[in-house]
Amino acid sequence: MINSIKWRWLLSFWLVLWLGTAVAEVMPGVNFRGFAVNEGESPRTLVTQVQLDYQLSQYLRDGLLNGMTLEHSINFGLEWHQSWWWNTRRHLASVKAELKYHPLSKQYQLVRLDTGEDWSFSTLIAALEQMGRLEDYTLPQLPESAFGNDASLVVVARLVPKALHLPLKIQALFSDRAALDSEGVMWPIP
């Protein structure tokens, strides 16, 4: 009797744990899977590697299949910590890409706007995997005040429809289903 109660409890525990992880994986959003910063070859430059994980909302999936272009951006900034006032933030660089679906060829097209690189994928998962990968990206030269001055590199990712018509723009102001934003990642600069 006691042994069967243990098994039922153990089985229900694993079922709840499995369902909890399954629900967490389906929630729409942008999450950082990996982020690293190394010193570049020239002075005061940094080289980054970013790996993002995208879970699209049903609204964005349907929009993509119906002709909507999604614009992805990874924004890099510098932030100086202030103990008595608000932190100071300065924009450093942005990497943008566009994702489209072509119904005739049944291909997802990904174009990185800063380099002009162009990829085609037969599945959305492969396109999102490529879109979330940024390897060996050299940031612009950092100002001298960023080194040894309590500064950090801040990275934020965003995925939004490229062009919304006026009613959807107004709706997007009051709803989070039209845009996916990541939590920011901070990396201290030595």
JOURGI-V856211 format. One record per pair of residues at least 12 apart in sequence whose ideal C-beta (glycine too) atoms are under 7 Angstrom apart, sorted by sequence separation. I is the first residue (numbers start at 0). J is the second residue. D is the distance in whole Angstrom. If there is no record, write none. Layout:
i->{I	I}
j->{J	J}
d->{D	D}
This chain:
i->{35	76	77	35	76	96	97	106	107	76	77	96	106	163	33	34	76	96	97	106	75	96	105	107	33	75	95	109	160	32	95	159	32	74	94	107	159	31	32	73	109	158	30	72	73	109	157	158	29	30	72	72	157	29	49	71	70	71	156	28	155	27	70	71	26	27	69	98	155	25	27	68	69	154	153	154	68	98	153	96	151	152	63	151	64	151	152	63	151	150	94	94	146	145	146	92	91	92	91	71	73	75	77	97	88	77	79	80	79	79	78	77	78	53	77	78	53	75	76	53	52	75	51	50	73	74	50	73	49	48	72	47	48	48	71	46	47	69	70	46	46	47	69	70	69	44	45	67	68	44	44	45	43	39	43	62	43	49	51	53	45	36	58	58	34	56	29	29	51	29	31	34	36	28	29	30	27	29	31}
j->{47	88	89	48	89	109	110	119	120	90	91	110	120	177	48	49	91	111	112	121	91	112	121	123	50	92	112	126	177	50	113	177	51	93	113	126	178	51	52	93	129	178	51	93	94	130	178	179	51	52	94	95	180	53	73	95	95	96	181	54	181	54	97	98	54	55	97	126	183	54	56	97	98	183	183	184	99	130	185	130	185	186	98	186	100	187	188	100	188	188	133	136	188	188	189	138	138	139	139	130	133	138	141	161	153	145	148	149	149	150	150	150	151	127	152	153	130	152	153	131	131	154	131	131	154	155	132	156	133	133	157	133	134	135	158	135	136	158	159	136	137	138	160	161	161	137	138	160	161	138	140	141	140	137	141	160	146	154	156	158	152	152	176	177	154	176	156	158	181	179	181	184	186	179	180	181	179	181	184}
d->{7	5	5	5	6	6	5	5	5	5	6	6	7	7	7	6	5	5	7	6	4	6	7	6	4	5	4	5	6	4	7	7	7	5	6	4	4	6	5	7	6	7	7	5	5	6	7	4	6	5	7	5	5	6	6	7	6	5	4	6	6	5	6	7	6	6	7	6	5	7	4	5	4	7	5	5	5	6	5	6	5	4	7	6	6	5	6	5	6	5	6	6	6	5	7	6	6	6	6	5	6	6	7	6	7	6	7	5	6	5	7	6	5	4	7	5	7	7	5	6	6	6	3	6	7	5	6	5	4	7	5	7	5	7	5	6	5	6	6	7	5	6	6	4	7	6	5	5	4	6	6	7	5	6	5	6	7	7	5	7	7	6	5	7	7	5	5	6	7	5	6	5	5	6	7	6	6	4	5}
